[in-house]
Amino acid sequence: MAVSDEKRAPWYLRMVIHAILATGALFFLMPLVWMIATSLKPLSETMKYPESVSDVFLGAGHQATIDGRRYEVVLEREIKPAPDKPFYVVRPQEAFSAGELWLTFGRETWQKFPVFNEQELGQMDTQVTPPMKVLADDKNRFDPSTSTLTLCSGRKVPAELVRRVEPAADGSALWVVREWRAADTDMREVGSTDREVTRAWEVLPAGRIAKTSRVIPQNYPIALGRVGFVRCLANTLFLCLMTVAGAVISSVLVGYGFAFLEFKGRGVLFAVTVATMMIPFAITMIPVYLVYRDLGWVGSFKPLWVTSWFGSAFFIFLLRQFFLGLPKDLLDAARIDGCTELEILWHVVVPLSRPAIAMVALFTFLGTWKDFMGPLIYLNHPSQFTLSLSLQAFYAEHGGTPWHLLMAASTVFSLPLIVLFFATMKTFIRCNAMTGLKG
């Protein structure tokens, strides 16, 4: 029995090595963890410096009791009542439109403004009815002597005084808090809660507002709806299917020819093929675009997948090197049995080269799935957008980036790649191990 002379490293050295590797793995996982954590936070918490460890992974929220009921709330604004600047909670005795609370003109004017979208008009048209209460401040002034509320629009309505807001006895800050709803995570339209007059609200000292952690899974369906996920996924999968099929078929055929077929100029052609990998994309981008423009392909998917059916220099090189490591006796035996070159390729070479072919398919799929520049150049209509292009369009259409929704969409965009990596990791290792086989 052969005894191995190989000595294992001491246990403490192995522990140090494993600790270093684990630390490195955690370091490289940090962007993914941050992306997932951000995708579950409210927008206000995405760029806020965390005050605790839990704030790194969970968004901060608040709870408060309003009219005897516990609500998830948002801190709308802090107020500082003073003798010369009092605040009042009043109950109007006459209905009016909510827009009159923050606009200096009435409903007959804002209905004519094209700058207001449907959601904004709906918020402004909401009726403030007598049972409801409002906060009278420097814009909506209340006169206790006449019980009159002068709205920001200039209209005067009778109002009943509910209470005068006094500074907190302990000197803590006073906050206007309003009911939080999951729909607030969608910031495409005007989502400020002070426009939602139908929500429960109250003026409370900071001591009566409890801080909680808030996880918002609703970010995901809202984000996917905003980027048109189903349509973009179908476009991306179509391109992936066509490019993978083209790259695999063409690269296998050409790689087999360079590996096993003897013809004049084979070495020169292979050298030219490999040399094309050194040409930067920036040099060929404009000439190739002009060719596709003259063919009438700009604005279609053809420029993104047709070229994959003409082979890829890198994949041809990869497969040729793998094929050269296959046992030559198997190919000679097939030729003696009368097989053609295509039959040898299909029945002998392809079954033995499945790991390498799988890697070609995997790399092509990953490249097409993540490709941004190609769709940006050749696709014009939003109905044709791929996932990467749709994410960029979603990012660019906002004055301020809704990071929570963008990270939710990006997480879903990255998830298939993560699953695919773990599913094909064994195949990748097997391909690397078999590359060194000799015939």
matplotlib code that plots the C-alpha trace (Angstrom):
import matplotlib.pyplot as plt

x = [0.0, 1.4, 1.7, 1.3, 4.1, 2.0, 1.7, -1.3, -0.8, -1.2, -4.7, -4.1, -2.8, -5.8, -8.1, -6.3, -6.6, -10.3, -10.9, -9.2, -11.3, -14.5, -13.7, -13.1, -16.3, -18.3, -16.6, -17.6, -21.1, -21.6, -22.9, -25.5, -26.6, -26.8, -28.9, -31.4, -31.5, -32.1, -34.9, -36.9, -36.6, -38.7, -37.1, -36.3, -34.1, -32.1, -29.4, -29.7, -26.7, -27.6, -27.9, -27.7, -26.8, -30.4, -30.7, -28.2, -30.5, -33.9, -35.5, -36.6, -40.3, -42.5, -45.7, -48.1, -51.6, -54.1, -57.7, -57.2, -55.9, -52.3, -50.9, -47.8, -46.9, -44.5, -43.0, -44.5, -42.9, -41.8, -43.7, -42.6, -45.6, -45.0, -47.2, -46.8, -47.1, -49.8, -51.0, -54.6, -56.4, -59.8, -62.8, -64.2, -68.0, -68.2, -66.8, -64.0, -61.4, -58.2, -56.1, -57.2, -55.0, -51.8, -52.6, -53.3, -56.0, -59.2, -60.5, -61.7, -58.1, -56.1, -58.5, -57.3, -53.5, -52.1, -49.1, -51.2, -51.6, -54.6, -53.3, -52.5, -55.9, -57.6, -55.7, -56.6, -60.2, -60.7, -63.3, -62.6, -65.9, -67.1, -66.2, -62.6, -60.0, -57.1, -54.1, -54.2, -50.8, -49.2, -50.7, -54.2, -54.8, -57.4, -59.0, -60.4, -62.4, -64.5, -64.1, -63.0, -60.4, -58.7, -57.4, -54.3, -56.5, -57.9, -61.3, -62.8, -64.8, -66.4, -64.5, -64.8, -61.7, -60.7, -57.6, -54.7, -51.3, -49.0, -45.3, -44.6, -44.2, -40.9, -39.6, -39.5, -40.2, -43.7, -44.3, -47.2, -47.6, -49.8, -50.8, -48.3, -49.5, -47.6, -48.6, -46.3, -43.3, -44.3, -42.8, -43.5, -46.4, -46.8, -46.8, -46.4, -48.7, -49.8, -51.8, -53.8, -56.3, -58.3, -55.6, -55.5, -53.1, -52.2, -49.7, -47.7, -44.6, -41.6, -41.9, -45.2, -43.8, -42.2, -39.4, -39.7, -38.1, -40.1, -39.7, -41.6, -42.0, -44.4, -41.4, -41.0, -44.4, -44.4, -40.9, -41.6, -44.7, -42.9, -40.1, -42.5, -40.8, -42.9, -42.4, -38.7, -38.1, -39.7, -37.5, -34.4, -35.1, -35.8, -32.4, -30.7, -32.2, -31.2, -27.7, -27.0, -28.2, -26.2, -23.0, -23.1, -23.8, -21.5, -18.6, -18.8, -18.7, -15.8, -13.9, -14.2, -12.9, -9.9, -9.1, -9.5, -9.9, -6.7, -7.0, -4.7, -4.3, -5.9, -3.2, -3.5, -7.3, -7.1, -4.6, -6.8, -9.8, -8.1, -6.6, -10.1, -10.4, -7.9, -10.0, -11.8, -15.6, -15.3, -13.6, -16.1, -19.2, -19.9, -19.1, -21.2, -24.0, -23.9, -24.1, -27.2, -28.7, -28.3, -29.8, -32.8, -32.2, -31.9, -35.0, -35.2, -33.7, -31.7, -28.4, -28.4, -28.5, -27.8, -24.0, -23.9, -24.6, -21.2, -19.2, -17.3, -13.5, -13.1, -15.5, -14.0, -10.6, -12.0, -13.7, -10.7, -8.4, -10.9, -11.4, -7.6, -7.6, -10.0, -8.7, -7.9, -8.5, -12.2, -12.4, -10.3, -12.5, -15.5, -14.0, -13.1, -16.8, -17.7, -19.0, -18.9, -17.3, -20.8, -21.7, -18.4, -19.0, -22.6, -22.1, -18.5, -17.2, -20.3, -21.1, -17.5, -17.5, -20.7, -18.9, -17.1, -20.3, -22.2, -19.6, -20.1, -23.8, -23.4, -21.0, -23.2, -26.4, -24.7, -23.3, -26.7, -28.6, -26.4, -25.8, -26.7, -24.8, -26.2, -29.9, -29.1, -27.7, -30.2, -33.6, -35.8, -39.2, -40.0, -41.9, -38.5, -36.5, -34.5, -34.2, -30.9, -32.2, -35.5, -33.6, -31.6, -34.8, -36.4, -33.4, -33.3, -37.0, -36.9, -35.5, -34.5, -33.7, -36.2, -33.3, -35.6, -37.5, -34.4, -32.7, -35.8, -35.9, -32.1, -32.4, -34.9, -32.8, -29.7, -31.5, -31.5, -27.7, -27.1, -29.2, -27.6, -24.1, -24.8, -26.6, -23.6, -20.7, -20.1, -20.1, -17.7, -15.2, -15.6, -14.8, -11.6, -10.6, -11.1, -9.3, -6.0, -6.9, -4.6, -5.4]
y = [0.0, 3.3, 5.8, 9.4, 11.6, 14.7, 16.5, 18.6, 22.1, 22.7, 23.2, 26.8, 27.6, 26.1, 28.1, 31.3, 30.5, 29.7, 32.9, 35.0, 33.3, 33.7, 37.4, 37.9, 36.1, 38.3, 41.4, 40.6, 39.8, 43.2, 44.9, 42.1, 42.4, 46.2, 45.9, 43.5, 45.5, 48.7, 47.1, 46.5, 50.1, 53.2, 55.8, 58.2, 55.5, 54.5, 57.2, 57.9, 57.3, 54.3, 55.0, 51.3, 47.9, 47.1, 50.3, 49.0, 46.1, 47.4, 50.7, 52.8, 53.4, 55.0, 54.1, 56.3, 56.3, 58.5, 58.8, 55.6, 53.5, 52.4, 53.4, 53.1, 56.8, 59.1, 62.2, 64.8, 67.9, 69.4, 72.4, 74.9, 76.8, 80.1, 82.9, 85.0, 82.0, 79.7, 76.5, 75.2, 72.0, 73.0, 71.3, 73.1, 73.6, 73.8, 71.5, 72.6, 71.1, 69.9, 71.8, 75.0, 74.1, 74.5, 76.4, 80.1, 79.5, 77.4, 74.4, 76.3, 77.3, 74.1, 72.1, 74.2, 73.6, 70.8, 70.4, 68.5, 64.8, 62.7, 61.7, 65.3, 66.5, 63.7, 64.8, 68.4, 67.6, 65.5, 67.1, 68.1, 67.5, 68.9, 65.8, 66.1, 68.2, 70.3, 72.0, 75.8, 77.3, 80.4, 79.4, 78.3, 80.9, 80.5, 83.5, 82.3, 85.5, 84.9, 81.1, 81.6, 79.6, 81.5, 78.9, 79.3, 79.9, 83.0, 81.5, 81.8, 79.0, 78.7, 76.4, 74.9, 75.1, 71.6, 72.7, 75.1, 73.3, 74.2, 73.4, 70.1, 70.3, 68.5, 70.7, 67.8, 68.4, 68.4, 66.4, 66.3, 62.6, 61.0, 57.5, 55.6, 53.2, 50.7, 52.6, 55.4, 53.4, 54.3, 57.8, 58.2, 60.5, 63.1, 60.9, 63.4, 62.3, 65.9, 65.8, 62.8, 64.7, 61.5, 59.9, 59.9, 62.5, 64.1, 66.5, 64.6, 65.1, 63.0, 60.9, 59.5, 58.4, 54.9, 54.0, 50.6, 48.7, 48.8, 46.2, 46.9, 43.9, 45.9, 47.6, 44.5, 44.3, 48.1, 48.2, 45.3, 47.0, 50.2, 48.6, 46.5, 43.3, 40.7, 42.4, 43.1, 39.5, 38.1, 40.3, 39.3, 35.6, 35.7, 37.3, 34.9, 31.9, 33.1, 34.1, 31.0, 28.8, 30.7, 30.9, 27.2, 25.8, 28.1, 27.9, 24.1, 23.7, 26.2, 24.9, 21.3, 22.4, 24.1, 21.2, 18.1, 19.1, 19.5, 22.3, 24.8, 28.0, 26.6, 28.1, 31.5, 31.6, 30.5, 33.2, 35.8, 34.6, 34.8, 38.2, 39.7, 39.5, 42.3, 44.8, 47.2, 47.4, 51.2, 50.9, 48.6, 50.1, 52.9, 50.8, 47.9, 50.3, 51.8, 48.3, 47.4, 50.8, 50.1, 46.7, 48.3, 46.4, 49.3, 49.3, 45.5, 42.6, 41.3, 43.2, 41.7, 38.0, 37.5, 38.0, 35.2, 32.7, 33.6, 32.4, 34.0, 34.1, 33.4, 30.5, 29.1, 29.2, 27.7, 24.8, 24.1, 23.8, 21.5, 19.4, 18.9, 17.3, 14.5, 11.0, 10.9, 7.1, 7.6, 9.8, 7.5, 4.5, 6.5, 7.2, 3.6, 2.8, 5.1, 8.1, 11.5, 14.5, 15.8, 12.4, 12.2, 15.7, 14.9, 11.3, 11.5, 15.0, 16.7, 14.1, 14.3, 18.1, 18.8, 20.7, 23.0, 23.5, 24.2, 26.9, 28.5, 28.5, 29.9, 32.7, 33.7, 33.7, 35.9, 38.3, 38.7, 38.9, 41.8, 43.5, 47.1, 48.8, 46.7, 47.3, 51.0, 51.4, 49.4, 49.4, 52.4, 51.6, 50.8, 47.7, 46.3, 47.1, 44.4, 44.2, 46.1, 48.9, 49.1, 49.6, 52.4, 54.0, 53.7, 55.4, 58.2, 59.1, 60.5, 63.8, 62.0, 58.3, 56.0, 53.8, 51.5, 50.6, 50.5, 48.1, 45.9, 45.6, 45.1, 42.3, 40.5, 41.2, 39.6, 36.6, 34.4, 35.0, 33.9, 30.8, 30.0, 30.3, 27.9, 25.5, 25.4, 25.7, 22.0, 22.0, 24.9, 23.1, 19.9, 21.8, 23.3, 19.8, 18.2, 20.8, 19.2, 15.7, 14.4, 11.9]
z = [0.0, -1.0, 1.7, 0.8, 2.0, 1.6, 4.9, 5.8, 7.1, 10.8, 12.0, 13.1, 9.6, 8.0, 10.3, 9.3, 5.6, 6.0, 8.0, 5.3, 2.5, 4.5, 5.1, 1.4, 0.5, 2.9, 1.5, -2.1, -0.9, 0.6, -2.6, -3.0, 0.6, 0.4, -2.8, -1.2, 2.0, 0.1, -1.9, 1.3, 2.7, 2.2, -0.1, 2.8, 4.4, 1.4, 1.6, 5.3, 7.5, 9.7, 13.4, 14.4, 13.0, 12.3, 10.3, 7.9, 6.8, 7.8, 7.1, 10.1, 10.6, 13.2, 15.0, 16.9, 18.4, 16.6, 17.9, 19.9, 17.1, 16.5, 13.1, 11.0, 10.5, 8.7, 10.4, 8.1, 9.6, 12.8, 14.2, 16.8, 18.3, 19.9, 21.4, 18.3, 15.9, 17.3, 15.7, 15.9, 15.2, 13.8, 12.4, 9.3, 9.3, 5.5, 2.9, 0.6, -1.8, -0.3, -2.9, -1.2, 1.8, -0.1, -3.4, -3.7, -6.2, -6.4, -8.2, -11.2, -11.8, -11.2, -13.4, -16.4, -15.7, -17.9, -15.6, -13.1, -13.7, -12.7, -9.3, -8.4, -9.6, -7.6, -4.4, -4.9, -5.6, -2.5, -0.3, 3.3, 5.0, 8.3, 10.4, 9.3, 11.1, 9.7, 11.0, 11.0, 10.5, 8.9, 5.5, 6.7, 9.4, 12.1, 13.9, 17.3, 17.8, 14.7, 14.4, 10.8, 8.9, 6.0, 3.5, 1.5, -1.5, 0.2, 0.8, 4.3, 5.9, 9.4, 11.7, 15.1, 17.4, 18.6, 20.5, 20.5, 20.0, 22.9, 23.2, 24.8, 28.6, 28.5, 25.7, 23.1, 19.5, 18.1, 14.9, 12.5, 11.9, 9.3, 8.5, 6.4, 3.6, 1.6, -1.6, -0.4, -1.6, -5.2, -5.8, -9.5, -8.8, -6.0, -3.0, -0.2, 2.6, 3.5, 0.2, 1.5, 3.7, 4.2, 6.2, 10.0, 11.4, 14.7, 16.3, 18.8, 21.0, 20.0, 23.2, 22.0, 18.6, 18.7, 16.3, 14.6, 11.8, 8.5, 5.8, 2.6, 0.3, -1.8, -3.4, -5.6, -7.3, -7.7, -9.2, -11.6, -12.8, -13.4, -15.5, -17.5, -16.2, -18.1, -21.5, -20.9, -19.6, -22.7, -25.0, -23.0, -23.0, -26.8, -27.4, -25.0, -26.8, -30.2, -29.3, -27.3, -30.1, -32.7, -30.6, -29.7, -33.2, -35.1, -32.6, -32.4, -36.2, -36.7, -33.7, -34.9, -38.4, -36.9, -34.6, -36.9, -40.5, -42.6, -45.2, -46.7, -44.8, -41.6, -39.4, -40.9, -40.7, -37.1, -36.3, -38.0, -36.1, -32.8, -33.7, -34.1, -30.3, -30.1, -32.0, -29.6, -29.8, -30.0, -33.4, -35.0, -33.4, -36.0, -39.2, -38.0, -37.1, -40.6, -42.1, -40.1, -40.9, -44.6, -44.1, -42.4, -39.2, -36.8, -34.5, -34.5, -32.6, -35.6, -34.9, -31.4, -32.4, -36.1, -35.7, -33.0, -35.8, -37.4, -34.5, -31.7, -31.8, -28.1, -28.1, -31.3, -29.6, -26.4, -28.1, -30.4, -27.5, -25.7, -28.9, -29.2, -25.8, -26.9, -27.6, -31.4, -31.5, -31.1, -34.1, -36.2, -35.2, -36.3, -39.6, -40.1, -39.4, -42.3, -40.3, -42.0, -40.3, -39.2, -37.8, -35.9, -34.5, -33.4, -32.1, -30.7, -30.2, -28.9, -26.1, -24.9, -25.0, -23.1, -20.3, -22.7, -24.8, -21.6, -20.8, -24.2, -23.6, -20.1, -21.1, -24.0, -21.9, -19.2, -21.8, -23.5, -20.3, -19.0, -22.4, -22.3, -25.1, -27.9, -27.0, -26.3, -29.8, -31.9, -30.0, -30.2, -28.9, -25.2, -26.2, -27.4, -24.3, -22.5, -18.8, -18.6, -20.9, -19.0, -15.7, -17.3, -18.6, -15.2, -13.6, -16.2, -16.2, -12.7, -11.4, -8.2, -8.3, -6.4, -5.1, -3.2, -6.4, -8.6, -6.2, -6.0, -9.8, -9.9, -7.4, -9.5, -12.6, -10.8, -9.3, -12.4, -12.8, -9.2, -9.5, -12.9, -11.3, -8.5, -10.9, -13.3, -10.9, -11.0, -14.8, -14.8, -12.5, -14.6, -17.8, -16.3, -15.0, -18.4, -20.4, -19.6, -21.0, -23.7, -26.4]

ax = plt.figure().add_subplot(projection="3d")
ax.plot(x, y, z, "-o")
ax.set_aspect("equal")
plt.show()
